[in-house]
């Protein structure tokens, strides 16, 4: 029984930190793309808001929500993020 509990919980415990390392990489890709575009473009303004949300969620430890915000920002910018 103990082995079953460990087998179920171990991947869940390890998933949080793994997602945490992904967030800064995604945010950097988004910031690099935004830097190439006009700051007056409405899609850039929307993306910047989502990038900031991703940064805040990462800082809070909500990595899945951070990645979701980054994915949404990428969609707004029309780019595909490279994930590890």
HELIX and SHEET records of a PDB file:
HELIX    1   1 UNK A    2  UNK A   36  1                                  35    
HELIX    2   2 UNK A   42  UNK A   60  1                                  19    
HELIX    3   3 UNK A   63  UNK A   77  1                                  15    
END                                                                             
